[in-house]
Amino acid sequence: MTTSATAKAPKPIGVRKIWTALAFLALLVVSLFYLMPVYVMLVTGLKPFKEVSLTTMWDLPRSLSFDNFTAAWRALRPNMMNSVVLAIPAATISSVLGSMNGYVLSKWKFKGSNTLFAFMLFGMFIPYQAILIPLVQFLMRIGLYGSMWGLILVHVVYGLPITTLIFRNYYASVPNEILESAAMDGAGFFDSFLRVILPLSPPSFAVVLIWQFTSIWNEFLFAVILTGNKNWPVTVALNNLAGSQIVEWNVQMAGALIAAFPTILVYLLLGKYFMRGLMAGALKG
């Protein structure tokens, strides 16, 4: 006699292996599709100018030459340093301020806290172009227009909504009992932040630091409008490699790979921490 709720028989091992192989094959095809532009950039960067054309863009270079990368590095080196000077402080400051905001908005339920948080999130959806004119006027009034510190300030302020959101969601998953135990031991509200919350925060800091570093490094509009020639980051210098009469696509592609290398390196080295941090704050918000 059989029961009405018969358990489903597990799939044979052979069938599971086939589905796993098909899934890996599909992921491989998608990965190759998204890596095609990188392949074109690499092979074009290794070709002399006379071999560069639309008809031969997929062809491998006839001989390897790194002269294009040398020329691009000479042109971009000062601006690469500008990007480092810009991205690291701006990402760090916005991360620290975002952690403070996230702690206050998740653990201190004062009147209007949710409204304040909603207004902060609204800043994520304001397009850069909508605030350029008042932003330039403001920076001119405080004497930071055209300087690196002015651009750092802009990226710190523009990064606060996303950093606050990530930290708030992460801190909301921290049990209140931990903070209550710290309060019983005499720790104040901000003492608890320094001694209890911050030691638990490396996963969320990994997320916001990687996110902010990548966003700031790749940003172009603020950089070209708000800074002068000597403070231009690498994205602006890469655009200027095109020239006015003729575009050396081989040098341009080599320069694009050089400019992208720091962010690629960050994700290769810290990508696993990025995913862990995202999942750590994704369960409760």
C-alpha positions in Angstrom: 0.0 0.0 0.0 1.4 3.4 -1.0 1.0 6.7 0.7 -0.7 9.7 -1.0 2.4 11.9 -0.5 5.1 9.9 -2.1 8.5 11.6 -2.0 10.0 12.4 -5.4 12.8 10.1 -6.4 16.2 11.9 -6.7 17.5 12.5 -10.1 20.1 10.0 -11.3 23.7 11.1 -10.8 24.3 11.0 -14.6 21.5 13.5 -15.2 22.7 15.8 -12.5 26.2 15.8 -14.0 24.7 16.7 -17.4 22.8 19.6 -16.0 25.9 20.8 -14.1 27.9 20.6 -17.3 25.3 22.5 -19.3 25.2 25.2 -16.6 29.0 25.6 -16.7 28.9 25.7 -20.5 26.2 28.5 -20.4 28.3 30.5 -17.9 31.4 30.0 -20.1 29.6 31.3 -23.2 28.2 34.4 -21.3 31.7 35.1 -19.9 33.3 34.9 -23.3 30.6 37.2 -24.7 31.3 39.8 -22.1 35.1 39.5 -22.5 35.0 40.1 -26.2 35.6 43.9 -25.8 38.6 43.1 -23.6 40.0 40.8 -26.3 39.6 43.5 -29.0 41.3 46.1 -26.7 44.2 43.8 -26.0 44.9 42.7 -29.6 44.5 46.3 -30.8 46.8 47.6 -28.2 49.5 45.1 -29.3 49.3 46.1 -33.0 51.2 48.8 -34.9 49.0 51.6 -36.3 49.1 50.3 -39.9 47.5 47.0 -38.8 44.5 48.7 -37.1 41.3 48.6 -39.0 37.7 47.4 -38.6 38.2 44.5 -41.0 41.1 43.1 -39.0 39.9 44.0 -35.5 39.5 40.3 -34.5 42.9 39.2 -35.9 45.9 38.6 -33.7 48.9 40.9 -34.1 51.5 39.7 -36.6 54.2 40.5 -34.0 54.1 41.4 -30.4 55.0 45.0 -29.5 54.5 46.8 -26.2 55.4 50.2 -27.7 51.7 51.3 -27.5 51.5 50.5 -23.8 54.8 52.4 -23.2 53.5 55.4 -25.0 50.1 55.3 -23.2 51.8 54.9 -19.8 54.0 57.9 -20.4 50.9 60.0 -21.3 48.8 58.7 -18.4 51.2 58.3 -15.6 50.7 61.7 -13.9 46.9 61.4 -14.2 47.1 57.8 -12.7 48.6 59.3 -9.6 45.9 62.0 -9.6 43.3 59.2 -9.6 45.0 57.4 -6.7 45.1 60.7 -4.7 41.4 61.2 -5.5 39.9 57.7 -5.1 41.6 56.4 -1.9 40.8 59.4 0.4 37.3 59.9 -1.1 36.4 56.2 -0.8 37.8 56.0 2.8 36.1 59.2 4.1 32.7 58.4 2.6 32.9 54.8 4.0 33.7 56.1 7.5 30.9 58.7 7.4 28.5 56.1 5.9 29.2 53.7 8.8 28.4 56.4 11.3 25.2 57.3 9.5 24.2 53.6 9.2 24.8 53.0 12.9 22.7 56.0 14.0 19.9 55.3 11.5 19.7 51.6 12.4 20.1 51.7 16.2 18.8 55.1 17.2 15.1 55.3 16.4 14.5 59.1 16.9 11.5 60.9 15.5 11.9 61.4 11.7 14.8 59.0 11.3 13.0 57.1 8.6 12.2 60.3 6.8 15.8 61.5 7.0 16.9 58.1 5.7 14.5 58.4 2.7 15.8 61.9 1.9 19.4 60.6 2.0 18.5 57.8 -0.4 16.9 60.3 -2.7 20.4 61.7 -3.3 21.3 58.4 -5.2 18.8 59.2 -7.9 19.8 62.9 -8.6 21.7 62.9 -11.9 25.1 64.6 -12.0 24.0 67.0 -14.8 21.1 68.4 -12.7 23.4 69.9 -10.0 26.5 70.9 -12.0 25.8 74.6 -12.1 25.0 75.1 -8.4 27.8 72.7 -7.5 30.3 74.8 -9.5 29.0 78.0 -7.8 29.3 76.4 -4.4 32.9 75.2 -4.9 33.9 78.6 -6.2 32.4 80.3 -3.1 34.4 78.1 -0.7 37.6 78.3 -2.8 37.8 74.7 -3.9 36.8 74.9 -7.5 39.5 73.4 -9.8 41.3 71.7 -6.9 41.6 68.0 -6.0 40.1 68.6 -2.6 37.0 70.0 -4.2 36.6 66.9 -6.3 37.2 64.7 -3.2 34.5 66.6 -1.3 32.0 66.1 -4.1 32.6 62.3 -4.3 32.4 62.0 -0.5 29.0 63.8 -0.4 27.7 61.9 -3.5 28.8 58.6 -2.0 27.0 59.0 1.3 23.6 57.7 0.2 24.9 54.3 -1.0 27.4 53.9 1.8 24.7 54.8 4.4 22.3 52.3 2.8 24.8 49.4 2.9 25.9 50.1 6.5 22.4 50.6 7.7 21.2 47.3 6.3 24.3 45.5 7.7 23.9 47.0 11.2 20.2 46.2 11.3 21.2 42.6 11.4 23.3 43.1 14.5 21.3 42.0 17.6 20.3 44.8 19.9 21.1 42.5 22.8 24.8 43.0 22.1 24.5 46.7 22.5 22.3 46.4 25.6 25.0 44.2 27.2 27.6 46.9 26.3 25.4 49.5 27.8 25.1 47.5 31.0 28.9 47.5 31.2 28.9 51.3 31.0 29.4 51.9 27.3 27.6 54.9 25.9 26.0 55.0 22.5 29.1 56.0 20.6 31.4 53.9 22.8 29.3 50.9 21.6 29.9 52.0 18.0 33.7 52.1 18.5 34.1 49.0 20.6 31.3 46.7 19.5 30.0 47.7 16.0 33.2 48.7 14.3 35.0 45.3 15.0 32.0 43.6 13.3 32.1 45.9 10.3 35.0 44.6 8.0 32.5 42.8 5.6 30.5 46.0 5.0 33.6 48.1 4.8 34.9 45.8 2.1 31.8 46.3 0.1 31.6 50.1 0.3 35.4 50.6 -0.2 35.4 48.5 -3.4 32.2 50.1 -4.6 33.3 53.6 -4.0 36.9 53.1 -5.3 35.5 51.7 -8.6 32.9 54.4 -9.0 35.3 57.3 -8.3 38.1 55.8 -10.4 35.8 55.5 -13.4 33.9 58.8 -13.1 34.4 61.4 -15.8 31.9 64.2 -15.7 32.7 65.7 -12.3 36.4 65.2 -13.1 36.4 67.2 -16.4 34.2 70.0 -15.1 35.4 70.5 -11.5 39.2 70.2 -11.9 41.9 71.9 -13.8 44.5 70.5 -16.2 47.1 69.5 -13.6 44.4 67.7 -11.4 42.7 65.7 -14.1 42.3 62.0 -13.2 43.1 59.2 -15.7 39.6 59.1 -17.2 40.0 62.7 -18.6 43.5 62.0 -19.8 42.4 58.9 -21.5 39.8 60.9 -23.4 42.4 63.4 -24.4 44.6 60.6 -25.9 42.3 60.7 -29.0 43.8 63.9 -30.3 42.2 66.3 -32.7 43.3 65.2 -36.2 43.9 61.5 -36.0 43.0 58.8 -33.4 45.7 56.2 -32.7 43.4 53.4 -31.7 46.2 51.1 -30.7 47.5 53.6 -28.2 44.0 54.5 -27.1 43.2 50.8 -26.4 46.4 50.3 -24.6 45.7 53.3 -22.4 42.2 52.0 -21.7 43.6 48.7 -20.4 46.1 50.6 -18.2 43.4 52.8 -16.8 41.2 49.8 -16.1 43.9 47.7 -14.5 43.6 49.1 -10.9 39.9 48.4 -10.7 40.4 44.9 -12.2 43.1 44.2 -9.7 40.9 45.3 -6.8 38.1 43.0 -7.9 40.5 40.1 -8.5 42.1 40.4 -5.1 39.0 41.5 -3.0 36.1 40.2 -5.0 35.3 37.4 -2.6 35.1 39.9 0.3 32.8 42.0 -1.8 30.3 39.1 -2.3 30.6 38.1 1.4 29.9 41.6 2.5 26.9 41.9 0.2 25.4 38.7 1.4 26.1 39.6 5.1 23.8 42.7 4.8 21.2 41.3 2.5 19.2 39.3 4.9 17.8 42.1 7.0 17.2 45.8 6.2 
